[in-house]
């Protein structure tokens, strides 16, 4: 008897997030799904690890666990403590909002998939653009299709997929494009205000200013109502610069 | 009159860290140095941004500021609020411990430099291996040399340098090597214990198990008592996989 694939699901919006629940449900047709996700919202926590505090694991239901840490903590604890065997696939998401362009460096959802990539496990990050957050179903259906393909074909070692889905009904999405990482313009991202005691404070997360127009980029694809699939690499050495630097005399 | 270069210095070990102070002092010969660093230790915080809390900036002395956030927060606030002009160079460190192989994804020190790379500013991450943390001076001297060269030559847009220095007196370091990102073996990284109430907890940061033997890698260079310089890229698209995926029918 062929063993059912083991699929680990995580996210950065937390174990109670709508996107996570819809994703886990959609993947159940493909194998055994185990959820290990943060106990609270952890957006923009990137690839951070909790080193200065102990972590707790809570079993919430059969095959559903929360961890008092970051998405990377979740994957580390899942692989080392919770699961008895290596998963065949890790899917992170569905993120409540896009992860395109430079977002990939800040995103906890992408980092959970990245941690899988570091461990040599085929991994996918799924994000839904967020006009009004209505169309998780479109992202979940595509998550199932792309997961099925990755379970069959595998991925090159050290490469993960970053998938972004427009917030549209399935029939209004024009298809998918294989893309490269684009570049967002973050604009005037810092808001500064004064607190009740008259002291200044700053809050990150102001305006976003669209993105650079780069053909074949993730940003362009989603703007044109296509799903974007970008392969991202764990080895981030810039090969062309290796040669340039070797002629430097430092 | 030629304007003096403006150099922004940050780290993830916090504004009081020895490595930061030695670095800032060493770079003063090259231009005006402004320090903007976290108010406390933020190791392994990766590229996280504080979105859920307001941030404070404290001016501690002339050209020295602390921020109640992560290294990425520091760079964002420095560029958008503290500095009047774009810096010519960002140097992050000197990290108390190596950032080699997959470390680059977890490190706050590397991420501060990365944020510079995202903003198109030549940026360098400096780390000292940590046998006993005695030889910050070796790293500071090399930081000065490599910074001088980068100020003169620039770096390709979207590329940063990740520099790791062995914890040895300068005369025992054999030179420097231009390297690619290697791969560490993290081994059995989770410690599990029981608290006074009998509940289990987990702590990340157990054994490190050496690294894979990869010629020309950062890990190999520092093991052989060389300084390692690795160019890292902001665009982490895996180009070879783009082609492979376009033949998939998802």
Interface residues (C-beta under 8 A of the other chain):
Chain A: X41 X43 X44 X45 X46 X47 X48 X49 X50 X51 X52 X54 X55 X56 X57 X72 X73 X76 X77 X80 X81 X102 X104 X105 X106 X108 X111 X114 X118 X142 X145 X146 X149 X153 X155 X156 X159 X176 X178 X180 X181 X188 X189 X190 X192 X193 X195 X199 X200 X201 X202 X203 X204 X205 X229 X230 X231 X232 X233 X234 X235 X236 X237 X238 X239 X240 X241 X242 X244 X245 X246 X248 X250
Chain B: X41 X43 X44 X45 X46 X47 X48 X49 X50 X51 X52 X54 X55 X56 X57 X72 X73 X76 X77 X80 X81 X102 X104 X105 X106 X108 X111 X114 X118 X142 X145 X146 X149 X153 X155 X156 X159 X176 X178 X180 X181 X188 X189 X190 X192 X193 X195 X199 X200 X201 X202 X203 X204 X205 X229 X230 X231 X232 X233 X234 X235 X236 X237 X238 X239 X240 X241 X242 X244 X245 X246 X248 X250
